[in-house]
C-alpha cells in the first residue's frame, strides 16, 4: 500500500520538476542574448515602419506647374533613401518574392484550388452535421453578423488609391517634360537599355532588374556620395567648357553670316533702287518725241531734182481756135 501511495507522489513530483525545468529553460531562453537581440530588432523594425508611415505627408515643395504633390512622393522618397534600412530591405524582399511567386507559381490555378477545397469542406461539414447531429457544423461556425467594409475604410482606401495613381501620373509628366533633367536622362537610358534587353530577357527578369536598380541606386549614391559628386562635377565642368567653346564658335559664325547677309542685302537694295529709277521716267523725258528710226537710204537712190522751168508745149497746124458752136 505504501509503495502504491508513494508512486503517484513520485510521478507528481517528477511532473512538477519537469514543468519547472521547462519554465526555467524558457525563462533562460527568453531572457538570453539571442531573444533580447530578436526583441531589439523587432522593436527597431516596428519603429522604422512607424517612421515610414508618418512620412506620408504632402511635400512643401510643389511641382514646376505650382500644383501640390501627393503624400506618396514623400513616402517613396523616404523608402528609397534607406533612412529606414530594415523597412526598405523588407519592402525590397517582399517585391522580389512577389515577382518569383508570380513567375514560378500558378497563382490563378492555386486560387481556384483553394476555393473549391474550402467550399467542399464547408459543404461536407454542414451536410455531415445535419445528418449525424441534426445541426450543421458550418451553421454553428457562422457569425451572428456578416462582416462588412465600413464606409470610412472604403473612403480611405479609395483616397489612397487615388493618391497613388496621381503619383505615377504626375511623375510620368515630370519626367516627360524634363522638370528634373537628371531623372529624365536616367529614365531615357533605362528605356534604351530595356529596348534591347526585352529581346533576350523575360518580363519578370526586367521587373527584377528594374526593382533592384530602383532600390539600390540611391543606396550606392548615398554611401559613395562624395566620390560620385566629385566625378559628376568633373564631367559637368568638361561639358560646360565644351559648350562654351561651341557657343563662341557659333556666335562667331553667326556674326559673320549676319555681316555677309547685311552686305548682300545692301547690294541687292541698291540694284533694286537703280532698276526702279530707270523704269520711272520724268515728265520732260516722256513729252519728247521718240527719235526717228535711222534710214539706210542715200541720194543715189532718188532721181535728180530738175533745175530748169517747165516749157509750154507748142500745137502744130492750128492757127486759131475753133468755136465750140458753128454759126
VEXDREN-2710 file (C-alpha; in Angstrom, 1 decimal):
% VEXDREN-2710
k/r/px/py/pz
1/UNK/0.0/0.0/0.0
2/UNK/2.8/2.4/0.9
3/UNK/4.5/1.6/-2.4
4/UNK/1.4/2.3/-4.4
5/UNK/0.7/5.5/-2.5
6/UNK/4.3/6.7/-3.0
7/UNK/4.2/6.1/-6.7
8/UNK/1.6/8.8/-7.6
9/UNK/3.5/11.2/-5.3
10/UNK/6.7/10.5/-7.2
11/UNK/5.0/10.9/-10.6
12/UNK/3.5/14.2/-9.5
13/UNK/6.8/15.4/-8.2
14/UNK/8.6/14.4/-11.4
15/UNK/5.9/16.2/-13.5
16/UNK/6.3/19.3/-11.3
17/UNK/10.0/19.2/-11.7
18/UNK/9.7/18.7/-15.4
19/UNK/7.4/21.7/-15.7
20/UNK/9.7/23.7/-13.5
21/UNK/12.7/22.8/-15.6
22/UNK/10.8/23.7/-18.8
23/UNK/9.8/27.0/-17.3
24/UNK/13.3/27.7/-16.2
25/UNK/14.6/26.8/-19.7
26/UNK/12.0/29.1/-21.3
27/UNK/12.9/31.9/-19.0
28/UNK/16.6/31.4/-19.7
29/UNK/16.0/31.5/-23.4
30/UNK/13.6/34.4/-23.2
31/UNK/16.0/36.4/-21.2
32/UNK/19.1/35.3/-23.1
33/UNK/21.1/37.4/-25.5
34/UNK/19.5/35.8/-28.6
35/UNK/16.0/36.6/-27.5
36/UNK/16.9/40.0/-26.4
37/UNK/18.5/40.7/-29.8
38/UNK/15.4/39.5/-31.5
39/UNK/13.3/41.8/-29.4
40/UNK/15.5/44.7/-30.1
41/UNK/15.5/44.1/-33.8
42/UNK/11.7/43.7/-33.7
43/UNK/11.3/47.0/-31.8
44/UNK/13.6/48.8/-34.3
45/UNK/11.8/47.3/-37.3
46/UNK/8.5/48.4/-35.8
47/UNK/9.8/51.9/-35.2
48/UNK/11.1/52.2/-38.7
49/UNK/7.8/51.2/-40.2
50/UNK/6.2/53.8/-38.0
51/UNK/8.6/56.4/-39.3
52/UNK/7.8/55.3/-42.8
53/UNK/4.1/55.6/-42.2
54/UNK/4.5/59.0/-40.7
55/UNK/6.4/60.2/-43.7
56/UNK/3.2/60.1/-45.8
57/UNK/2.7/63.8/-45.9
58/UNK/2.2/66.2/-48.7
59/UNK/5.6/67.8/-49.6
60/UNK/6.0/71.5/-49.1
61/UNK/7.7/72.0/-52.5
62/UNK/5.1/71.9/-55.3
63/UNK/5.7/70.8/-58.9
64/UNK/7.0/73.1/-61.6
65/UNK/3.4/73.9/-62.5
66/UNK/2.7/75.1/-58.9
67/UNK/0.3/72.2/-58.1
68/UNK/0.9/70.3/-54.9
69/UNK/2.4/66.8/-55.0
70/UNK/0.9/63.7/-53.3
71/UNK/1.9/62.2/-50.0
72/UNK/3.3/59.2/-51.8
73/UNK/6.1/61.4/-53.1
74/UNK/7.3/61.7/-49.5
75/UNK/6.6/58.1/-48.8
76/UNK/8.6/56.7/-51.7
77/UNK/11.4/59.2/-51.2
78/UNK/11.7/58.0/-47.6
79/UNK/11.5/54.4/-48.6
80/UNK/14.2/54.6/-51.4
81/UNK/16.5/56.8/-49.4
82/UNK/17.3/53.9/-47.0
83/UNK/16.9/56.1/-43.9
84/UNK/15.0/53.2/-42.5
85/UNK/17.1/50.2/-43.7
86/UNK/15.0/47.5/-42.2
87/UNK/11.8/48.7/-43.7
88/UNK/13.5/49.3/-47.1
89/UNK/15.1/45.8/-47.1
90/UNK/11.8/44.2/-46.2
91/UNK/10.0/46.1/-48.9
92/UNK/12.6/45.0/-51.5
93/UNK/12.5/41.4/-50.4
94/UNK/8.7/41.4/-50.5
95/UNK/8.6/42.8/-54.1
96/UNK/11.2/40.2/-55.2
97/UNK/9.3/37.4/-53.6
98/UNK/6.2/38.5/-55.3
99/UNK/7.9/38.5/-58.7
100/UNK/9.3/35.0/-58.2
101/UNK/5.9/33.8/-56.9
102/UNK/4.1/35.1/-60.0
103/UNK/6.9/33.6/-62.1
104/UNK/7.1/30.1/-60.6
105/UNK/3.6/29.6/-59.0
106/UNK/0.4/29.3/-60.9
107/UNK/-1.4/31.8/-58.7
108/UNK/-4.7/31.6/-60.6
109/UNK/-4.8/27.8/-60.5
110/UNK/-3.9/27.6/-56.8
111/UNK/-6.6/30.2/-56.1
112/UNK/-9.2/28.0/-57.7
113/UNK/-7.9/25.0/-55.9
114/UNK/-8.1/26.7/-52.5
115/UNK/-11.6/27.9/-53.3
116/UNK/-13.0/24.5/-54.2
117/UNK/-11.3/22.9/-51.2
118/UNK/-12.7/25.5/-48.8
119/UNK/-16.2/25.2/-50.2
120/UNK/-16.0/21.4/-50.3
121/UNK/-15.0/21.3/-46.6
122/UNK/-17.8/23.6/-45.5
123/UNK/-20.4/21.8/-47.6
124/UNK/-19.3/18.4/-46.2
125/UNK/-19.2/19.7/-42.6
126/UNK/-22.7/21.2/-43.0
127/UNK/-24.2/18.0/-44.5
128/UNK/-22.4/15.6/-42.0
129/UNK/-23.5/17.7/-39.1
130/UNK/-27.2/17.8/-40.2
131/UNK/-27.1/14.0/-40.9
132/UNK/-25.4/13.0/-37.6
133/UNK/-26.1/15.7/-35.1
134/UNK/-29.2/17.3/-36.6
135/UNK/-27.4/20.6/-36.8
136/UNK/-24.9/21.7/-39.4
137/UNK/-21.3/22.4/-38.3
138/UNK/-21.0/25.3/-40.7
139/UNK/-24.2/26.8/-39.2
140/UNK/-22.6/26.8/-35.7
141/UNK/-19.5/28.5/-37.0
142/UNK/-21.4/31.1/-38.9
143/UNK/-21.0/34.6/-37.3
144/UNK/-24.1/36.3/-35.9
145/UNK/-23.4/39.2/-38.3
146/UNK/-21.6/39.1/-41.6
147/UNK/-18.5/41.3/-41.9
148/UNK/-18.9/44.4/-43.9
149/UNK/-16.5/47.0/-45.0
150/UNK/-17.1/50.3/-43.2
151/UNK/-17.7/53.4/-45.4
152/UNK/-14.8/55.2/-43.7
153/UNK/-12.4/52.4/-44.5
154/UNK/-13.6/52.3/-48.1
155/UNK/-13.3/56.0/-48.5
156/UNK/-9.8/56.0/-47.0
157/UNK/-8.8/53.1/-49.4
158/UNK/-10.2/54.9/-52.4
159/UNK/-8.4/58.1/-51.4
160/UNK/-5.1/56.2/-51.1
161/UNK/-5.6/54.6/-54.5
162/UNK/-6.4/58.0/-56.0
163/UNK/-3.2/59.5/-54.5
164/UNK/-1.1/56.5/-55.7
165/UNK/-2.5/56.8/-59.3
166/UNK/-1.8/60.6/-59.2
167/UNK/1.7/59.9/-58.0
168/UNK/2.5/57.8/-61.1
169/UNK/0.7/60.2/-63.4
170/UNK/2.5/63.3/-62.1
171/UNK/5.9/61.6/-62.1
172/UNK/5.4/60.4/-65.7
173/UNK/4.7/64.0/-66.8
174/UNK/7.6/65.5/-64.7
175/UNK/9.9/63.0/-66.4
176/UNK/8.5/63.6/-69.9
177/UNK/8.7/67.4/-69.6
178/UNK/12.2/67.3/-68.0
179/UNK/11.4/69.0/-64.8
180/UNK/14.4/67.2/-63.4
181/UNK/16.9/66.7/-66.2
182/UNK/18.9/64.0/-64.3
183/UNK/15.8/61.9/-63.7
184/UNK/14.7/62.3/-67.3
185/UNK/18.1/61.3/-68.5
186/UNK/18.2/58.2/-66.2
187/UNK/14.7/57.2/-67.5
188/UNK/15.8/57.6/-71.1
189/UNK/18.9/55.4/-70.5
190/UNK/16.7/52.8/-68.8
191/UNK/14.2/52.8/-71.6
192/UNK/17.0/52.5/-74.2
193/UNK/18.6/49.5/-72.3
194/UNK/15.2/47.9/-71.9
195/UNK/14.5/48.2/-75.6
196/UNK/17.4/45.8/-76.2
197/UNK/17.1/43.7/-73.1
198/UNK/13.5/42.8/-73.8
199/UNK/14.6/40.7/-76.8
200/UNK/16.7/38.4/-74.5
201/UNK/15.3/38.9/-71.0
202/UNK/11.7/37.8/-70.0
203/UNK/9.4/40.3/-68.5
204/UNK/9.8/39.0/-64.9
205/UNK/13.6/39.4/-65.4
206/UNK/13.1/43.0/-66.5
207/UNK/10.9/43.6/-63.4
208/UNK/13.5/42.1/-61.1
209/UNK/16.3/44.3/-62.7
210/UNK/14.2/47.4/-62.5
211/UNK/13.3/46.8/-58.9
212/UNK/16.9/46.2/-58.0
213/UNK/18.0/49.3/-59.8
214/UNK/15.4/51.5/-58.2
215/UNK/16.2/50.3/-54.7
216/UNK/19.9/50.1/-54.8
217/UNK/20.9/53.0/-57.0
218/UNK/20.0/55.5/-54.2
219/UNK/21.8/53.3/-51.7
220/UNK/25.0/53.2/-53.8
221/UNK/24.8/57.0/-54.3
222/UNK/24.3/57.7/-50.5
223/UNK/27.2/55.5/-49.5
224/UNK/29.6/57.0/-52.1
225/UNK/28.1/60.5/-52.4
226/UNK/31.4/62.4/-52.2
227/UNK/33.2/60.3/-54.8
228/UNK/30.2/60.3/-57.2
229/UNK/29.7/64.1/-56.8
230/UNK/33.4/64.6/-57.5
231/UNK/33.3/62.7/-60.8
232/UNK/30.0/64.3/-61.7
233/UNK/31.4/67.7/-61.1
234/UNK/34.4/66.9/-63.4
235/UNK/32.0/65.7/-66.1
236/UNK/29.9/68.8/-65.7
237/UNK/32.9/71.1/-66.0
238/UNK/34.1/69.3/-69.2
239/UNK/30.6/69.6/-70.7
240/UNK/30.3/73.3/-69.7
241/UNK/33.7/74.1/-71.2
242/UNK/32.9/72.3/-74.5
243/UNK/29.5/74.0/-74.5
244/UNK/31.2/77.4/-74.0
245/UNK/33.6/76.8/-76.9
246/UNK/30.7/75.7/-79.1
247/UNK/28.8/78.8/-78.1
248/UNK/31.7/81.1/-79.0
249/UNK/32.3/79.4/-82.4
250/UNK/28.6/79.6/-83.1
251/UNK/28.5/83.2/-82.1
252/UNK/31.5/84.0/-84.4
253/UNK/30.0/82.2/-87.4
254/UNK/26.6/83.8/-86.7
255/UNK/28.1/87.3/-86.6
256/UNK/30.0/86.6/-89.9
257/UNK/26.9/85.3/-91.5
258/UNK/25.0/88.4/-90.3
259/UNK/27.5/90.8/-91.7
260/UNK/27.6/88.9/-95.0
261/UNK/23.8/89.0/-95.2
262/UNK/23.7/92.7/-94.5
263/UNK/26.3/93.3/-97.3
264/UNK/24.3/91.2/-99.8
265/UNK/21.1/92.9/-98.7
266/UNK/22.7/96.3/-99.2
267/UNK/23.9/95.4/-102.7
268/UNK/20.6/94.0/-103.7
269/UNK/18.8/97.0/-102.3
270/UNK/21.0/99.4/-104.3
271/UNK/20.4/97.4/-107.5
272/UNK/16.7/97.3/-107.0
273/UNK/16.6/101.1/-106.4
274/UNK/18.6/101.7/-109.6
275/UNK/16.2/99.5/-111.6
276/UNK/13.2/101.3/-110.2
277/UNK/14.8/104.7/-111.0
278/UNK/15.5/103.6/-114.6
279/UNK/11.9/102.4/-115.1
280/UNK/10.2/105.5/-113.7
281/UNK/10.8/108.3/-116.4
282/UNK/10.4/112.1/-115.7
283/UNK/7.6/114.2/-117.4
284/UNK/10.1/116.1/-119.6
285/UNK/11.6/113.0/-121.0
286/UNK/8.2/111.5/-121.6
287/UNK/7.0/114.6/-123.6
288/UNK/9.9/114.5/-126.1
289/UNK/9.0/112.6/-129.3
290/UNK/10.7/109.4/-130.0
291/UNK/13.7/109.7/-132.3
292/UNK/13.0/108.6/-135.9
293/UNK/14.4/105.3/-137.0
294/UNK/17.7/105.6/-138.8
295/UNK/17.4/105.1/-142.6
296/UNK/19.9/103.3/-144.7
297/UNK/18.9/105.2/-148.0
298/UNK/21.1/107.9/-149.6
299/UNK/20.8/110.4/-152.5
300/UNK/21.8/107.9/-155.2
301/UNK/18.6/106.0/-154.6
302/UNK/16.5/109.1/-155.7
303/UNK/16.3/110.9/-159.2
304/UNK/17.9/114.3/-159.6
305/UNK/15.7/117.3/-159.0
306/UNK/15.0/119.3/-162.2
307/UNK/16.8/122.7/-162.3
308/UNK/15.0/124.3/-165.4
309/UNK/11.4/125.6/-165.6
310/UNK/8.8/123.6/-167.3
311/UNK/8.2/124.7/-171.1
312/UNK/4.7/125.1/-172.6
313/UNK/4.2/122.6/-175.5
314/UNK/3.5/124.1/-179.0
315/UNK/0.4/123.0/-181.0
316/UNK/1.3/122.3/-184.6
317/UNK/-1.3/123.0/-187.6
318/UNK/-3.8/125.1/-185.6
319/UNK/-3.6/128.9/-186.1
320/UNK/-6.7/129.9/-184.3
321/UNK/-9.1/128.4/-182.0
322/UNK/-12.3/126.9/-183.5
323/UNK/-15.6/127.9/-182.0
324/UNK/-17.4/125.4/-179.9
325/UNK/-20.7/126.0/-181.7
326/UNK/-20.8/126.5/-185.5
327/UNK/-22.6/129.6/-186.9
END
